[in-house]
Amino acid sequence: MPPEPLVLGFDTSAAHCAAALLCGDDPVARRHEEMGRGQAERLFPLLEELLSEAGAGWRDLAGIGVGIGPGNFTGVRISVAAARGLALSLGIPAIGVAGFDALAEGQPGPVLASLDARRGLAYLALAGDDRPLDPVLGAPDTVALPAPAGTPCIGHAAETLAARLGSAVRAPADPCAVAIARVAARRLGRRQPRPAPLYVRPADAAPPAEAPPVILP
């Protein structure tokens, strides 16, 4: 029997640097470090430590799962760029996993998944069963909810959302990096687009005052 595939999942879309290594269905190593900044410098050393802990190397990986947000713009770009570079150099697939799908992983049916968007707002989407996502952004107590009454709620402000839907609050089945690795492992072998950031609102940064350079043909 061939060995179970090793899938690496990681995420820097929030104030953390998180990673997990999945062998078949079993998490063999995982790390989660809270940090508001410094993910770009910490990510690759953390991944190296994770692989070393599991007695594995880069060439042992069958695939990569990466969190694509929504979340911190810089953090999302760090992880997506890292995953695409690794996939290219190792010749393995990189699979983007939205935070909504990570929250819904392991749940028995669709859930209203919610991610903290700061400033009293949340990113919301009906997720589960690999359904297409149609996220919205708004205040949890007033935004039009993209889910029918009775849909269980999970994630940020889940109690507020569940009260509005007359439903139950669910807890995530796995830490985010483990869930990302599980989703990616299930999607291995399917045709997948290259990972790309999932943005629900425009960046906060102001556009540059100077005109961009001209790109020559």
C-alpha positions as CSV (number, residue, x, y, z in Angstrom):
1,M,0.0,0.0,0.0
2,P,1.4,3.4,-0.9
3,P,2.2,5.8,2.0
4,E,-0.5,8.4,3.0
5,P,0.1,11.7,1.3
6,L,1.7,14.6,3.3
7,V,-0.2,17.9,2.9
8,L,1.1,21.1,4.4
9,G,-1.4,23.8,5.4
10,F,-0.6,27.3,6.6
11,D,-2.2,30.7,7.1
12,T,-1.2,34.3,7.9
13,S,-4.5,36.0,7.1
14,A,-5.0,37.2,10.7
15,A,-2.7,38.1,13.6
16,H,-1.0,34.8,13.7
17,C,1.4,32.4,11.8
18,A,-0.2,29.0,11.8
19,A,0.8,25.8,10.0
20,A,-0.1,22.1,10.2
21,L,1.2,18.9,8.5
22,L,-1.4,16.2,7.6
23,C,-0.5,12.6,6.9
24,G,-3.6,11.0,5.4
25,D,-6.3,12.1,7.9
26,D,-3.9,12.6,10.8
27,P,-2.3,15.9,11.9
28,V,1.3,14.9,12.6
29,A,2.6,18.3,13.6
30,R,1.1,21.8,14.0
31,R,2.1,25.3,15.2
32,H,0.1,28.4,16.0
33,E,2.0,31.6,17.0
34,E,0.1,34.8,17.7
35,M,1.7,37.8,16.1
36,G,0.5,41.1,14.8
37,R,3.5,41.6,12.5
38,G,6.6,39.7,11.3
39,Q,4.8,36.9,9.6
40,A,6.9,37.3,6.4
41,E,10.1,36.7,8.5
42,R,8.7,33.9,10.6
43,L,6.7,31.8,8.1
44,F,9.5,29.8,6.4
45,P,11.4,29.1,9.7
46,L,8.2,27.9,11.2
47,L,7.5,25.6,8.3
48,E,11.0,24.2,8.4
49,E,10.5,23.5,12.1
50,L,7.2,21.8,11.5
51,L,8.7,19.5,8.8
52,S,11.7,18.7,11.0
53,E,9.4,17.8,13.9
54,A,7.6,15.3,11.7
55,G,10.8,13.9,10.3
56,A,9.9,15.1,6.8
57,G,11.3,17.3,4.1
58,W,10.0,19.6,1.4
59,R,10.2,16.8,-1.3
60,D,8.0,14.6,0.8
61,L,5.0,16.9,0.3
62,A,2.1,15.9,-2.0
63,G,0.4,19.2,-1.8
64,I,0.0,22.6,-0.1
65,G,-3.1,24.3,1.3
66,V,-3.0,28.0,2.0
67,G,-5.4,30.4,3.6
68,I,-6.5,33.0,1.1
69,G,-8.6,35.2,3.5
70,P,-10.5,37.3,3.7
71,G,-8.4,39.0,6.4
72,N,-5.3,41.1,6.7
73,F,-4.2,42.2,3.2
74,T,-0.5,41.9,3.8
75,G,-0.8,38.6,5.6
76,V,-2.9,37.1,2.9
77,R,-0.4,38.1,0.2
78,I,2.5,36.7,2.3
79,S,1.0,33.2,2.4
80,V,-0.3,33.1,-1.1
81,A,3.0,34.2,-2.5
82,A,4.8,31.6,-0.4
83,A,2.4,28.8,-1.5
84,R,2.7,29.6,-5.2
85,G,6.5,29.8,-5.0
86,L,6.7,26.4,-3.1
87,A,4.3,24.8,-5.6
88,L,6.4,25.9,-8.5
89,S,9.7,24.9,-7.1
90,L,8.5,21.5,-5.8
91,G,6.2,20.6,-8.7
92,I,3.2,20.0,-6.5
93,P,-0.3,21.6,-6.3
94,A,-1.0,24.6,-4.1
95,I,-4.7,24.9,-3.2
96,G,-6.2,28.1,-1.9
97,V,-8.7,27.6,1.0
98,A,-11.0,30.4,2.1
99,G,-11.4,31.1,5.8
100,F,-15.1,30.3,5.5
101,D,-14.3,26.8,4.2
102,A,-11.8,26.2,6.9
103,L,-14.4,27.1,9.6
104,A,-17.0,24.9,7.9
105,E,-14.6,21.9,7.6
106,G,-15.9,18.9,9.6
107,Q,-19.4,20.4,10.1
108,P,-22.4,18.2,9.3
109,G,-23.9,20.5,6.7
110,P,-23.8,24.1,5.7
111,V,-23.0,26.8,8.3
112,L,-23.0,30.6,8.4
113,A,-19.2,31.2,8.7
114,S,-18.0,34.5,10.1
115,L,-14.6,36.1,10.2
116,D,-13.6,39.2,12.1
117,A,-13.3,42.1,9.7
118,R,-12.5,44.6,12.6
119,R,-14.1,48.0,13.2
120,G,-17.3,46.1,14.4
121,L,-17.7,44.3,11.1
122,A,-17.6,40.7,10.0
123,Y,-17.1,38.8,6.7
124,L,-19.9,36.3,6.3
125,A,-20.7,33.5,3.9
126,L,-22.8,30.3,3.8
127,A,-20.1,27.6,3.6
128,G,-19.8,23.8,3.6
129,D,-19.8,20.9,1.2
130,D,-17.4,22.9,-1.1
131,R,-20.2,25.1,-2.2
132,P,-19.4,28.4,-4.1
133,L,-18.9,31.3,-1.7
134,D,-20.7,34.6,-2.0
135,P,-19.3,36.6,1.0
136,V,-20.7,39.8,2.4
137,L,-19.3,42.4,4.8
138,G,-21.3,44.1,7.5
139,A,-22.1,44.6,11.1
140,P,-23.2,41.2,12.6
141,D,-26.3,42.7,14.2
142,T,-27.7,44.5,11.2
143,V,-26.2,43.1,7.9
144,A,-28.5,41.0,5.7
145,L,-27.5,37.5,6.4
146,P,-26.6,35.2,3.5
147,A,-28.2,32.1,5.2
148,P,-31.8,30.9,5.9
149,A,-33.3,30.8,9.3
150,G,-32.0,27.9,11.4
151,T,-28.6,27.7,9.8
152,P,-25.9,27.0,12.5
153,C,-23.4,29.8,13.0
154,I,-19.6,29.5,13.5
155,G,-16.8,31.9,14.1
156,H,-16.7,35.6,14.9
157,A,-19.9,37.0,16.7
158,A,-21.5,33.6,16.2
159,E,-23.8,34.2,19.2
160,T,-25.2,37.4,17.7
161,L,-25.7,35.8,14.3
162,A,-27.3,32.6,15.8
163,A,-29.8,34.8,17.8
164,R,-30.9,36.5,14.6
165,L,-31.3,33.2,12.7
166,G,-32.9,31.3,15.6
167,S,-30.1,28.7,15.4
168,A,-27.2,27.0,17.2
169,V,-23.6,28.1,17.7
170,R,-21.0,25.6,16.5
171,A,-17.4,25.3,17.4
172,P,-14.7,24.8,14.7
173,A,-13.8,21.1,14.4
174,D,-10.1,21.8,13.9
175,P,-7.6,24.7,14.3
176,C,-7.4,26.8,11.2
177,A,-4.2,25.4,9.7
178,V,-5.4,21.8,10.3
179,A,-8.7,22.6,8.6
180,I,-6.9,24.2,5.7
181,A,-4.7,21.1,5.2
182,R,-7.8,18.9,5.4
183,V,-9.7,20.9,2.7
184,A,-6.6,20.9,0.5
185,A,-6.1,17.1,0.9
186,R,-9.7,16.5,-0.1
187,R,-9.2,18.6,-3.2
188,L,-6.0,17.0,-4.4
189,G,-6.5,15.5,-7.8
190,R,-9.2,18.0,-8.8
191,R,-8.4,20.8,-11.2
192,Q,-7.9,23.9,-9.1
193,P,-7.0,27.5,-9.9
194,R,-3.7,28.9,-8.5
195,P,-4.2,30.4,-5.0
196,A,-5.3,34.0,-5.1
197,P,-6.2,36.4,-2.3
198,L,-9.9,36.5,-1.5
199,Y,-10.7,40.2,-1.0
200,V,-14.2,41.3,0.1
201,R,-13.4,45.0,0.6
202,P,-10.8,47.3,-0.9
203,A,-7.4,47.8,0.8
204,D,-7.2,50.6,3.4
205,A,-3.9,51.9,2.0
206,A,-4.2,55.2,0.0
207,P,-3.2,55.0,-3.7
208,P,0.3,56.5,-4.5
209,A,0.4,60.2,-5.4
210,E,2.8,59.6,-8.2
211,A,1.8,58.1,-11.5
212,P,2.9,54.4,-11.9
213,P,5.9,53.7,-14.2
214,V,5.1,52.9,-17.9
215,I,5.4,49.2,-18.7
216,L,7.2,48.9,-22.0
217,P,6.0,46.2,-24.5
